[in-house]
Each structure stands twice: as C-alpha cells, then as structure tokens.
Amino acid sequence: MAKKLKTFFSNLKGEYKKIIWLDFKNLCKQTYTVIVTCFFFGFIVFLMDIMYGFSMNYAIDFFCK
C-alpha cells in the first residue's frame, strides 16, 4: 500500500511538472474573456426569458378569456 501511494505521488509530481502555467498578462486576458462571455450569454438568456414570459402571458390572456 505504501509503495503504491509513493508511486502515485511521484507520478503526480511528474505530471505537475508538465503543466504550462500562463503568465499574468495572458491569465488576465483569458479571465476577462470568460467573464464577458458569461455576462453576454446570461443577458441573452435573460432576454429570452422575458420574451417567453410576455408571450405566455399574452397567450394565456388571449385563449382563456
């Protein structure tokens, strides 16, 4: 069990050395892009929800009176 655990952490350390970490400038640029994209699609979903709500209210009022 101890040998397997030691091998696991040894392999984990080797995998971490393979990771290419971003520099601060690229990290900020990609973070900004993700945040803007999330707000954009969130706004699109918000507009679709508002339009769906209005259309359902209109349809209910039209057909149920």
Biotite code that builds the C-alpha atoms (Angstrom):
import biotite.structure as struc

atoms = struc.array([
    struc.Atom([0.000, 0.000, 0.000], chain_id="A", res_id=1, res_name="MET", atom_name="CA", element="C"),
    struc.Atom([2.772, 2.448, 0.918], chain_id="A", res_id=2, res_name="ALA", atom_name="CA", element="C"),
    struc.Atom([4.652, 1.682, -2.296], chain_id="A", res_id=3, res_name="LYS", atom_name="CA", element="C"),
    struc.Atom([1.543, 2.365, -4.406], chain_id="A", res_id=4, res_name="LYS", atom_name="CA", element="C"),
    struc.Atom([0.973, 5.641, -2.580], chain_id="A", res_id=5, res_name="LEU", atom_name="CA", element="C"),
    struc.Atom([4.596, 6.689, -3.082], chain_id="A", res_id=6, res_name="LYS", atom_name="CA", element="C"),
    struc.Atom([4.359, 5.819, -6.782], chain_id="A", res_id=7, res_name="THR", atom_name="CA", element="C"),
    struc.Atom([1.120, 7.762, -7.095], chain_id="A", res_id=8, res_name="PHE", atom_name="CA", element="C"),
    struc.Atom([2.604, 10.932, -5.596], chain_id="A", res_id=9, res_name="PHE", atom_name="CA", element="C"),
    struc.Atom([5.780, 10.522, -7.646], chain_id="A", res_id=10, res_name="SER", atom_name="CA", element="C"),
    struc.Atom([3.706, 10.312, -10.832], chain_id="A", res_id=11, res_name="ASN", atom_name="CA", element="C"),
    struc.Atom([1.584, 13.245, -9.678], chain_id="A", res_id=12, res_name="LEU", atom_name="CA", element="C"),
    struc.Atom([4.703, 15.366, -9.179], chain_id="A", res_id=13, res_name="LYS", atom_name="CA", element="C"),
    struc.Atom([5.872, 14.427, -12.682], chain_id="A", res_id=14, res_name="GLY", atom_name="CA", element="C"),
    struc.Atom([2.524, 15.421, -14.175], chain_id="A", res_id=15, res_name="GLU", atom_name="CA", element="C"),
    struc.Atom([2.594, 18.781, -12.404], chain_id="A", res_id=16, res_name="TYR", atom_name="CA", element="C"),
    struc.Atom([5.981, 19.488, -13.976], chain_id="A", res_id=17, res_name="LYS", atom_name="CA", element="C"),
    struc.Atom([4.374, 19.048, -17.430], chain_id="A", res_id=18, res_name="LYS", atom_name="CA", element="C"),
    struc.Atom([1.813, 21.784, -16.820], chain_id="A", res_id=19, res_name="ILE", atom_name="CA", element="C"),
    struc.Atom([2.441, 25.017, -18.694], chain_id="A", res_id=20, res_name="ILE", atom_name="CA", element="C"),
    struc.Atom([1.313, 27.841, -16.439], chain_id="A", res_id=21, res_name="TRP", atom_name="CA", element="C"),
    struc.Atom([0.125, 31.083, -18.015], chain_id="A", res_id=22, res_name="LEU", atom_name="CA", element="C"),
    struc.Atom([1.859, 34.344, -17.357], chain_id="A", res_id=23, res_name="ASP", atom_name="CA", element="C"),
    struc.Atom([-0.125, 37.058, -15.593], chain_id="A", res_id=24, res_name="PHE", atom_name="CA", element="C"),
    struc.Atom([-0.967, 39.007, -18.779], chain_id="A", res_id=25, res_name="LYS", atom_name="CA", element="C"),
    struc.Atom([-2.477, 36.011, -20.572], chain_id="A", res_id=26, res_name="ASN", atom_name="CA", element="C"),
    struc.Atom([-4.245, 34.885, -17.405], chain_id="A", res_id=27, res_name="LEU", atom_name="CA", element="C"),
    struc.Atom([-5.931, 38.291, -17.064], chain_id="A", res_id=28, res_name="CYS", atom_name="CA", element="C"),
    struc.Atom([-6.872, 38.332, -20.753], chain_id="A", res_id=29, res_name="LYS", atom_name="CA", element="C"),
    struc.Atom([-8.466, 34.881, -20.634], chain_id="A", res_id=30, res_name="GLN", atom_name="CA", element="C"),
    struc.Atom([-10.239, 35.613, -17.356], chain_id="A", res_id=31, res_name="THR", atom_name="CA", element="C"),
    struc.Atom([-11.676, 38.814, -18.832], chain_id="A", res_id=32, res_name="TYR", atom_name="CA", element="C"),
    struc.Atom([-12.842, 36.903, -21.921], chain_id="A", res_id=33, res_name="THR", atom_name="CA", element="C"),
    struc.Atom([-14.592, 34.256, -19.813], chain_id="A", res_id=34, res_name="VAL", atom_name="CA", element="C"),
    struc.Atom([-16.336, 36.860, -17.638], chain_id="A", res_id=35, res_name="ILE", atom_name="CA", element="C"),
    struc.Atom([-17.525, 38.919, -20.624], chain_id="A", res_id=36, res_name="VAL", atom_name="CA", element="C"),
    struc.Atom([-18.749, 35.788, -22.416], chain_id="A", res_id=37, res_name="THR", atom_name="CA", element="C"),
    struc.Atom([-20.680, 34.646, -19.329], chain_id="A", res_id=38, res_name="CYS", atom_name="CA", element="C"),
    struc.Atom([-22.355, 38.041, -18.962], chain_id="A", res_id=39, res_name="PHE", atom_name="CA", element="C"),
    struc.Atom([-23.184, 38.131, -22.687], chain_id="A", res_id=40, res_name="PHE", atom_name="CA", element="C"),
    struc.Atom([-24.855, 34.721, -22.723], chain_id="A", res_id=41, res_name="PHE", atom_name="CA", element="C"),
    struc.Atom([-26.523, 35.447, -19.391], chain_id="A", res_id=42, res_name="GLY", atom_name="CA", element="C"),
    struc.Atom([-28.019, 38.601, -20.894], chain_id="A", res_id=43, res_name="PHE", atom_name="CA", element="C"),
    struc.Atom([-29.215, 36.645, -23.953], chain_id="A", res_id=44, res_name="ILE", atom_name="CA", element="C"),
    struc.Atom([-30.898, 34.060, -21.693], chain_id="A", res_id=45, res_name="VAL", atom_name="CA", element="C"),
    struc.Atom([-32.440, 36.893, -19.642], chain_id="A", res_id=46, res_name="PHE", atom_name="CA", element="C"),
    struc.Atom([-33.926, 38.482, -22.778], chain_id="A", res_id=47, res_name="LEU", atom_name="CA", element="C"),
    struc.Atom([-35.266, 35.142, -23.984], chain_id="A", res_id=48, res_name="MET", atom_name="CA", element="C"),
    struc.Atom([-36.861, 34.547, -20.570], chain_id="A", res_id=49, res_name="ASP", atom_name="CA", element="C"),
    struc.Atom([-38.528, 37.972, -20.625], chain_id="A", res_id=50, res_name="ILE", atom_name="CA", element="C"),
    struc.Atom([-39.857, 37.426, -24.163], chain_id="A", res_id=51, res_name="MET", atom_name="CA", element="C"),
    struc.Atom([-41.090, 33.932, -23.272], chain_id="A", res_id=52, res_name="TYR", atom_name="CA", element="C"),
    struc.Atom([-42.841, 35.265, -20.186], chain_id="A", res_id=53, res_name="GLY", atom_name="CA", element="C"),
    struc.Atom([-44.585, 38.034, -22.105], chain_id="A", res_id=54, res_name="PHE", atom_name="CA", element="C"),
    struc.Atom([-45.633, 35.675, -24.893], chain_id="A", res_id=55, res_name="SER", atom_name="CA", element="C"),
    struc.Atom([-47.011, 33.113, -22.435], chain_id="A", res_id=56, res_name="MET", atom_name="CA", element="C"),
    struc.Atom([-48.964, 35.798, -20.572], chain_id="A", res_id=57, res_name="ASN", atom_name="CA", element="C"),
    struc.Atom([-50.342, 37.076, -23.884], chain_id="A", res_id=58, res_name="TYR", atom_name="CA", element="C"),
    struc.Atom([-51.313, 33.560, -24.996], chain_id="A", res_id=59, res_name="ALA", atom_name="CA", element="C"),
    struc.Atom([-52.986, 32.777, -21.680], chain_id="A", res_id=60, res_name="ILE", atom_name="CA", element="C"),
    struc.Atom([-54.921, 36.051, -21.740], chain_id="A", res_id=61, res_name="ASP", atom_name="CA", element="C"),
    struc.Atom([-55.901, 35.562, -25.376], chain_id="A", res_id=62, res_name="PHE", atom_name="CA", element="C"),
    struc.Atom([-57.082, 31.955, -25.146], chain_id="A", res_id=63, res_name="PHE", atom_name="CA", element="C"),
    struc.Atom([-58.536, 31.886, -21.630], chain_id="A", res_id=64, res_name="CYS", atom_name="CA", element="C"),
    struc.Atom([-60.927, 34.838, -21.856], chain_id="A", res_id=65, res_name="LYS", atom_name="CA", element="C"),
])
